[in-house]
Amino acid sequence: MKLLGAHLGLNSVVFDRLLKVVNHYMLLKNTNSEIKAIALEMTGSCFLSALTVSKGDNRSLENELWSILKRIEFNRRYEFYTNLMNQGYLSNLTQLRRLIELQPKVVKWSKSLGNDMK
């Protein structure tokens, strides 16, 4: 999974299937702690970065990933977010390109939000 990393997001079908499998294991009560540890590692190191490079309407991917993330302690979840921002974008050119492409859209959106508030 580490080899795929963010590139998993380029194939939304495979990405969706993996999210569903991991979500299923996170829901089980009698799951081996080693399996849950692997699922957490995949979520933090692979799934979040894959979501940043996925294209198109990815609400189902977002919902599936959130159903995994909401079961994780908030400290660990924010550790994932911090690692994504500090290491993910800097080490992966695909993610960095998506961040650069997204920046003008965020500025435009925030300006329109500011105008709506007045």
OpenMM code with the backbone's topology and positions (N, CA, C; nanometers):
from openmm import Vec3, app, unit

residues = "MET LYS LEU LEU GLY ALA HIS LEU GLY LEU ASN SER VAL VAL PHE ASP ARG LEU LEU LYS VAL VAL ASN HIS TYR MET LEU LEU LYS ASN THR ASN SER GLU ILE LYS ALA ILE ALA LEU GLU MET THR GLY SER CYS PHE LEU SER ALA LEU THR VAL SER LYS GLY ASP ASN ARG SER LEU GLU ASN GLU LEU TRP SER ILE LEU LYS ARG ILE GLU PHE ASN ARG ARG TYR GLU PHE TYR THR ASN LEU MET ASN GLN GLY TYR LEU SER ASN LEU THR GLN LEU ARG ARG LEU ILE GLU LEU GLN PRO LYS VAL VAL LYS TRP SER LYS SER LEU GLY ASN ASP MET LYS".split()
positions = [
    Vec3(0.0818, -0.1194, 0.0000),
    Vec3(0.0000, 0.0000, 0.0000),
    Vec3(0.0863, 0.1260, 0.0000),
    Vec3(0.2003, 0.1181, 0.0654),
    Vec3(0.2868, 0.2355, 0.0679),
    Vec3(0.3363, 0.2704, -0.0722),
    Vec3(0.3524, 0.1696, -0.1565),
    Vec3(0.3961, 0.1962, -0.2930),
    Vec3(0.2887, 0.2708, -0.3716),
    Vec3(0.1641, 0.2364, -0.3491),
    Vec3(0.0556, 0.3063, -0.4168),
    Vec3(0.0394, 0.4483, -0.3639),
    Vec3(0.0315, 0.4604, -0.2341),
    Vec3(0.0188, 0.5912, -0.1714),
    Vec3(-0.0933, 0.6736, -0.2306),
    Vec3(-0.0622, 0.7959, -0.2656),
    Vec3(-0.1614, 0.8884, -0.3194),
    Vec3(-0.2132, 0.8443, -0.4553),
    Vec3(-0.1359, 0.7643, -0.5278),
    Vec3(-0.1770, 0.7225, -0.6614),
    Vec3(-0.2970, 0.6285, -0.6593),
    Vec3(-0.3302, 0.5768, -0.5433),
    Vec3(-0.4508, 0.4963, -0.5293),
    Vec3(-0.5743, 0.5777, -0.5671),
    Vec3(-0.5703, 0.7073, -0.5448),
    Vec3(-0.6828, 0.7949, -0.5771),
    Vec3(-0.7087, 0.8091, -0.7254),
    Vec3(-0.6155, 0.7681, -0.8091),
    Vec3(-0.6353, 0.7780, -0.9529),
    Vec3(-0.7311, 0.6721, -1.0059),
    Vec3(-0.7524, 0.5667, -0.9303),
    Vec3(-0.8490, 0.4632, -0.9669),
    Vec3(-0.9562, 0.4588, -0.8581),
    Vec3(-1.0659, 0.5273, -0.8811),
    Vec3(-1.1668, 0.5423, -0.7771),
    Vec3(-1.2387, 0.4122, -0.7432),
    Vec3(-1.2459, 0.3186, -0.8368),
    Vec3(-1.3136, 0.1909, -0.8102),
    Vec3(-1.2342, 0.1095, -0.7081),
    Vec3(-1.1046, 0.0955, -0.7309),
    Vec3(-1.0194, 0.0211, -0.6381),
    Vec3(-1.0143, 0.0923, -0.5035),
    Vec3(-1.0036, 0.2233, -0.5073),
    Vec3(-0.9989, 0.3026, -0.3851),
    Vec3(-1.1265, 0.2821, -0.3035),
    Vec3(-1.2407, 0.2857, -0.3681),
    Vec3(-1.3679, 0.2664, -0.3000),
    Vec3(-1.3765, 0.1275, -0.2375),
    Vec3(-1.3330, 0.0268, -0.3102),
    Vec3(-1.3367, -0.1107, -0.2573),
    Vec3(-1.2482, -0.1252, -0.1339),
    Vec3(-1.1294, -0.0689, -0.1398),
    Vec3(-1.0402, -0.0777, -0.0240),
    Vec3(-1.0968, -0.0043, 0.0967),
    Vec3(-1.1572, 0.1118, 0.0731),
    Vec3(-1.2197, 0.1851, 0.1831),
    Vec3(-1.3309, 0.1030, 0.2474),
    Vec3(-1.4095, 0.0361, 0.1661),
    Vec3(-1.5186, -0.0459, 0.2199),
    Vec3(-1.4665, -0.1638, 0.3007),
    Vec3(-1.3595, -0.2262, 0.2543),
    Vec3(-1.3010, -0.3385, 0.3279),
    Vec3(-1.2467, -0.2913, 0.4622),
    Vec3(-1.1726, -0.1819, 0.4617),
    Vec3(-1.1162, -0.1296, 0.5865),
    Vec3(-1.2272, -0.0849, 0.6804),
    Vec3(-1.3295, -0.0204, 0.6268),
    Vec3(-1.4418, 0.0227, 0.7096),
    Vec3(-1.5108, -0.0977, 0.7732),
    Vec3(-1.5249, -0.2050, 0.6983),
    Vec3(-1.5858, -0.3267, 0.7510),
    Vec3(-1.5051, -0.3808, 0.8695),
    Vec3(-1.3727, -0.3847, 0.8540),
    Vec3(-1.2887, -0.4348, 0.9629),
    Vec3(-1.2902, -0.3425, 1.0835),
    Vec3(-1.3046, -0.2143, 1.0613),
    Vec3(-1.3100, -0.1203, 1.1737),
    Vec3(-1.4413, -0.1354, 1.2509),
    Vec3(-1.5464, -0.1804, 1.1851),
    Vec3(-1.6766, -0.1988, 1.2501),
    Vec3(-1.6834, -0.3263, 1.3344),
    Vec3(-1.6034, -0.4250, 1.3013),
    Vec3(-1.6079, -0.5518, 1.3742),
    Vec3(-1.5559, -0.5348, 1.5159),
    Vec3(-1.6258, -0.5965, 1.6096),
    Vec3(-1.5866, -0.5872, 1.7513),
    Vec3(-1.4705, -0.6796, 1.7859),
    Vec3(-1.4687, -0.7983, 1.7290),
    Vec3(-1.3695, -0.8992, 1.7658),
    Vec3(-1.2529, -0.9051, 1.6678),
    Vec3(-1.2165, -0.7907, 1.6134),
    Vec3(-1.1089, -0.7886, 1.5156),
    Vec3(-0.9737, -0.7937, 1.5857),
    Vec3(-0.8818, -0.8618, 1.5246),
    Vec3(-0.7445, -0.8687, 1.5732),
    Vec3(-0.6861, -0.7274, 1.5785),
    Vec3(-0.6165, -0.6940, 1.6850),
    Vec3(-0.5604, -0.5593, 1.7000),
    Vec3(-0.4532, -0.5315, 1.5944),
    Vec3(-0.3879, -0.6361, 1.5472),
    Vec3(-0.2871, -0.6184, 1.4420),
    Vec3(-0.3533, -0.5736, 1.3115),
    Vec3(-0.4698, -0.6300, 1.2812),
    Vec3(-0.5427, -0.5914, 1.1604),
    Vec3(-0.5891, -0.4467, 1.1714),
    Vec3(-0.6374, -0.4082, 1.2888),
    Vec3(-0.6801, -0.2694, 1.3077),
    Vec3(-0.5621, -0.1731, 1.2958),
    Vec3(-0.4459, -0.2140, 1.3441),
    Vec3(-0.3270, -0.1296, 1.3325),
    Vec3(-0.2890, -0.1097, 1.1858),
    Vec3(-0.2993, -0.2154, 1.1076),
    Vec3(-0.2702, -0.2054, 0.9640),
    Vec3(-0.3722, -0.1145, 0.8969),
    Vec3(-0.4985, -0.1287, 0.9355),
    Vec3(-0.6040, -0.0443, 0.8786),
    Vec3(-0.5808, 0.1024, 0.9128),
    Vec3(-0.5377, 0.1306, 1.0344),
    Vec3(-0.5076, 0.2688, 1.0733),
    Vec3(-0.3895, 0.3237, 0.9958),
    Vec3(-0.2886, 0.2404, 0.9773),
    Vec3(-0.1714, 0.2845, 0.9009),
    Vec3(-0.2097, 0.3154, 0.7563),
    Vec3(-0.2936, 0.2305, 0.6977),
    Vec3(-0.3387, 0.2539, 0.5604),
    Vec3(-0.4199, 0.3829, 0.5515),
    Vec3(-0.5027, 0.4067, 0.6509),
    Vec3(-0.5850, 0.5266, 0.6506),
    Vec3(-0.4981, 0.6511, 0.6580),
    Vec3(-0.4009, 0.6505, 0.7486),
    Vec3(-0.3174, 0.7685, 0.7663),
    Vec3(-0.2160, 0.7908, 0.6564),
    Vec3(-0.1582, 0.6831, 0.6058),
    Vec3(-0.0497, 0.7006, 0.5093),
    Vec3(-0.0952, 0.6957, 0.3645),
    Vec3(-0.2108, 0.6377, 0.3395),
    Vec3(-0.2499, 0.6148, 0.2007),
    Vec3(-0.3826, 0.6800, 0.1638),
    Vec3(-0.4862, 0.6543, 0.2413),
    Vec3(-0.6206, 0.6955, 0.2012),
    Vec3(-0.6397, 0.8463, 0.1980),
    Vec3(-0.5883, 0.9160, 0.2972),
    Vec3(-0.6046, 1.0623, 0.2976),
    Vec3(-0.5341, 1.1255, 0.1786),
    Vec3(-0.4125, 1.0817, 0.1515),
    Vec3(-0.3407, 1.1384, 0.0378),
    Vec3(-0.4049, 1.0966, -0.0945),
    Vec3(-0.4621, 0.9775, -0.1000),
    Vec3(-0.5297, 0.9333, -0.2228),
    Vec3(-0.6541, 1.0172, -0.2496),
    Vec3(-0.7213, 1.0574, -0.1442),
    Vec3(-0.8404, 1.1407, -0.1629),
    Vec3(-0.8044, 1.2773, -0.2212),
    Vec3(-0.6862, 1.3267, -0.1906),
    Vec3(-0.6467, 1.4582, -0.2423),
    Vec3(-0.6219, 1.4579, -0.3926),
    Vec3(-0.5876, 1.3436, -0.4487),
    Vec3(-0.5609, 1.3398, -0.5928),
    Vec3(-0.6753, 1.2800, -0.6736),
    Vec3(-0.7780, 1.2299, -0.6069),
    Vec3(-0.8910, 1.1734, -0.6816),
    Vec3(-0.9664, 1.2851, -0.7514),
    Vec3(-1.0145, 1.2560, -0.8696),
    Vec3(-1.0814, 1.3572, -0.9505),
    Vec3(-1.2292, 1.3274, -0.9603),
    Vec3(-1.3043, 1.4290, -0.9969),
    Vec3(-1.4466, 1.4120, -1.0176),
    Vec3(-1.5249, 1.4180, -0.8874),
    Vec3(-1.6485, 1.3722, -0.8957),
    Vec3(-1.7361, 1.3715, -0.7794),
    Vec3(-1.6984, 1.2537, -0.6908),
    Vec3(-1.6404, 1.2831, -0.5769),
    Vec3(-1.5932, 1.1762, -0.4897),
    Vec3(-1.6609, 1.1791, -0.3538),
    Vec3(-1.7890, 1.2149, -0.3511),
    Vec3(-1.8617, 1.2192, -0.2235),
    Vec3(-1.8697, 1.0825, -0.1588),
    Vec3(-1.8871, 0.9786, -0.2377),
    Vec3(-1.8952, 0.8441, -0.1789),
    Vec3(-1.7618, 0.8059, -0.1146),
    Vec3(-1.6510, 0.8436, -0.1801),
    Vec3(-1.5192, 0.8180, -0.1212),
    Vec3(-1.5008, 0.8970, 0.0076),
    Vec3(-1.5432, 1.0227, 0.0063),
    Vec3(-1.5327, 1.1070, 0.1255),
    Vec3(-1.6143, 1.0500, 0.2404),
    Vec3(-1.7371, 1.0077, 0.2106),
    Vec3(-1.8232, 0.9516, 0.3149),
    Vec3(-1.7662, 0.8221, 0.3709),
    Vec3(-1.7145, 0.7393, 0.2838),
    Vec3(-1.6570, 0.6124, 0.3280),
    Vec3(-1.5329, 0.6364, 0.4137),
    Vec3(-1.4494, 0.7313, 0.3715),
    Vec3(-1.3301, 0.7636, 0.4492),
    Vec3(-1.3678, 0.8270, 0.5831),
    Vec3(-1.4688, 0.9124, 0.5824),
    Vec3(-1.5106, 0.9739, 0.7081),
    Vec3(-1.5658, 0.8694, 0.8040),
    Vec3(-1.6342, 0.7685, 0.7528),
    Vec3(-1.6875, 0.6649, 0.8415),
    Vec3(-1.5744, 0.5871, 0.9101),
    Vec3(-1.4583, 0.5834, 0.8482),
    Vec3(-1.3404, 0.5242, 0.9124),
    Vec3(-1.2798, 0.6228, 1.0103),
    Vec3(-1.2610, 0.7465, 0.9663),
    Vec3(-1.1920, 0.8462, 1.0479),
    Vec3(-1.2683, 0.8823, 1.1759),
    Vec3(-1.4002, 0.8818, 1.1693),
    Vec3(-1.4764, 0.9245, 1.2866),
    Vec3(-1.4668, 0.8239, 1.4017),
    Vec3(-1.4221, 0.7035, 1.3744),
    Vec3(-1.4039, 0.6036, 1.4788),
    Vec3(-1.2651, 0.6089, 1.5427),
    Vec3(-1.1796, 0.6928, 1.4902),
    Vec3(-1.0427, 0.7054, 1.5407),
    Vec3(-1.0386, 0.8209, 1.6401),
    Vec3(-0.9590, 0.8070, 1.7437),
    Vec3(-0.9430, 0.9150, 1.8418),
    Vec3(-0.9020, 1.0430, 1.7700),
    Vec3(-0.9547, 1.1553, 1.8182),
    Vec3(-0.9282, 1.2801, 1.7461),
    Vec3(-0.7810, 1.3162, 1.7446),
    Vec3(-0.7048, 1.2812, 1.8473),
    Vec3(-0.5609, 1.3102, 1.8480),
    Vec3(-0.4904, 1.2371, 1.7347),
    Vec3(-0.5256, 1.1117, 1.7173),
    Vec3(-0.4642, 1.0323, 1.6107),
    Vec3(-0.5091, 1.0826, 1.4733),
    Vec3(-0.6370, 1.1206, 1.4640),
    Vec3(-0.6903, 1.1716, 1.3379),
    Vec3(-0.6190, 1.2997, 1.2973),
    Vec3(-0.5978, 1.3905, 1.3902),
    Vec3(-0.5284, 1.5150, 1.3574),
    Vec3(-0.3804, 1.4924, 1.3317),
    Vec3(-0.3256, 1.3867, 1.3873),
    Vec3(-0.1884, 1.3485, 1.3531),
    Vec3(-0.1815, 1.3092, 1.2051),
    Vec3(-0.2831, 1.2381, 1.1574),
    Vec3(-0.2907, 1.2037, 1.0151),
    Vec3(-0.2973, 1.3292, 0.9294),
    Vec3(-0.3828, 1.4246, 0.9677),
    Vec3(-0.3980, 1.5484, 0.8912),
    Vec3(-0.2672, 1.6273, 0.8876),
    Vec3(-0.2001, 1.6341, 1.0016),
    Vec3(-0.0739, 1.7077, 1.0096),
    Vec3(0.0321, 1.6431, 0.9209),
    Vec3(0.0398, 1.5108, 0.9264),
    Vec3(0.1366, 1.4411, 0.8410),
    Vec3(0.1062, 1.4634, 0.6936),
    Vec3(-0.0207, 1.4668, 0.6596),
    Vec3(-0.0585, 1.4919, 0.5206),
    Vec3(-0.0118, 1.6298, 0.4768),
    Vec3(-0.0346, 1.7285, 0.5590),
    Vec3(0.0044, 1.8654, 0.5229),
    Vec3(0.1557, 1.8848, 0.5231),
    Vec3(0.2240, 1.8283, 0.6208),
    Vec3(0.3681, 1.8525, 0.6346),
    Vec3(0.4541, 1.7628, 0.5460),
    Vec3(0.4109, 1.6393, 0.5244),
    Vec3(0.4938, 1.5459, 0.4492),
    Vec3(0.4320, 1.5071, 0.3155),
    Vec3(0.3024, 1.4850, 0.3136),
    Vec3(0.2365, 1.4348, 0.1936),
    Vec3(0.2498, 1.5266, 0.0750),
    Vec3(0.2137, 1.6522, 0.0923),
    Vec3(0.2170, 1.7456, -0.0198),
    Vec3(0.3594, 1.7739, -0.0649),
    Vec3(0.4537, 1.7691, 0.0263),
    Vec3(0.5918, 1.8010, -0.0091),
    Vec3(0.6634, 1.6842, -0.0760),
    Vec3(0.6191, 1.5617, -0.0501),
    Vec3(0.6906, 1.4467, -0.1036),
    Vec3(0.6274, 1.3888, -0.2293),
    Vec3(0.5088, 1.4342, -0.2661),
    Vec3(0.4402, 1.3759, -0.3800),
    Vec3(0.4024, 1.4861, -0.4778),
    Vec3(0.4568, 1.4795, -0.5963),
    Vec3(0.4322, 1.5840, -0.6962),
    Vec3(0.2870, 1.5881, -0.7434),
    Vec3(0.2216, 1.4728, -0.7463),
    Vec3(0.0809, 1.4700, -0.7869),
    Vec3(-0.0044, 1.5468, -0.6880),
    Vec3(0.0213, 1.5271, -0.5599),
    Vec3(-0.0527, 1.6005, -0.4573),
    Vec3(-0.0208, 1.7486, -0.4619),
    Vec3(0.1045, 1.7816, -0.4820),
    Vec3(0.1435, 1.9221, -0.4879),
    Vec3(0.0773, 1.9917, -0.6053),
    Vec3(0.0701, 1.9245, -0.7189),
    Vec3(0.0032, 1.9812, -0.8360),
    Vec3(-0.1451, 2.0062, -0.8088),
    Vec3(-0.2121, 1.9105, -0.7433),
    Vec3(-0.3540, 1.9276, -0.7095),
    Vec3(-0.3736, 2.0440, -0.6127),
    Vec3(-0.2814, 2.0595, -0.5184),
    Vec3(-0.2903, 2.1712, -0.4247),
    Vec3(-0.2761, 2.3038, -0.4975),
    Vec3(-0.1846, 2.3112, -0.5930),
    Vec3(-0.1647, 2.4334, -0.6704),
    Vec3(-0.2865, 2.4618, -0.7576),
    Vec3(-0.3445, 2.3570, -0.8177),
    Vec3(-0.4652, 2.3743, -0.8996),
    Vec3(-0.5840, 2.4196, -0.8154),
    Vec3(-0.5892, 2.3756, -0.6927),
    Vec3(-0.7030, 2.4047, -0.6056),
    Vec3(-0.6967, 2.5448, -0.5454),
    Vec3(-0.5790, 2.5998, -0.5314),
    Vec3(-0.5610, 2.7276, -0.4630),
    Vec3(-0.6461, 2.8411, -0.5219),
    Vec3(-0.6476, 2.8650, -0.6531),
    Vec3(-0.7321, 2.9730, -0.7064),
    Vec3(-0.8810, 2.9504, -0.6794),
    Vec3(-0.9246, 2.8256, -0.6812),
    Vec3(-1.0642, 2.7951, -0.6522),
    Vec3(-1.0986, 2.8273, -0.5072),
    Vec3(-1.0062, 2.8007, -0.4172),
    Vec3(-1.0291, 2.8303, -0.2758),
    Vec3(-1.0369, 2.9809, -0.2544),
    Vec3(-0.9489, 3.0559, -0.3187),
    Vec3(-0.9507, 3.2021, -0.3068),
    Vec3(-1.0819, 3.2573, -0.3616),
    Vec3(-1.1246, 3.2084, -0.4771),
    Vec3(-1.2505, 3.2533, -0.5365),
    Vec3(-1.3681, 3.2204, -0.4451),
    Vec3(-1.3698, 3.1001, -0.3904),
    Vec3(-1.4764, 3.0575, -0.3012),
    Vec3(-1.4794, 3.1420, -0.1746),
    Vec3(-1.3618, 3.1694, -0.1169),
    Vec3(-1.3585, 3.2489, 0.0066),
    Vec3(-1.4016, 3.3927, -0.0189),
    Vec3(-1.3697, 3.4469, -0.1356),
    Vec3(-1.4156, 3.5824, -0.1695),
    Vec3(-1.5668, 3.5860, -0.1851),
    Vec3(-1.6237, 3.4856, -0.2506),
    Vec3(-1.7687, 3.4831, -0.2672),
    Vec3(-1.8374, 3.4624, -0.1330),
    Vec3(-1.7767, 3.3866, -0.0448),
    Vec3(-1.8322, 3.3683, 0.0887),
    Vec3(-1.8276, 3.4990, 0.1658),
    Vec3(-1.7182, 3.5744, 0.1502),
    Vec3(-1.7066, 3.7038, 0.2162),
    Vec3(-1.8097, 3.8026, 0.1647),
    Vec3(-1.8379, 3.7997, 0.0340),
    Vec3(-1.9389, 3.8882, -0.0232),
    Vec3(-2.0793, 3.8506, 0.0231),
    Vec3(-2.1035, 3.7248, 0.0429),
    Vec3(-2.2354, 3.6799, 0.0885),
    Vec3(-2.2613, 3.7203, 0.2340),
    Vec3(-2.1555, 3.7356, 0.3102),
    Vec3(-2.1697, 3.7679, 0.4514),
    Vec3(-2.2012, 3.9138, 0.4750),
    Vec3(-2.1708, 4.0002, 0.3771),
    Vec3(-2.1900, 4.1443, 0.3939),
    Vec3(-2.3330, 4.1838, 0.3821),
] * unit.nanometer
topology = app.Topology()
chain = topology.addChain("A")
for resn in residues:
    res = topology.addResidue(resn, chain)
    for name in ("N", "CA", "C"):
        topology.addAtom(name, app.Element.getBySymbol(name[0]), res)
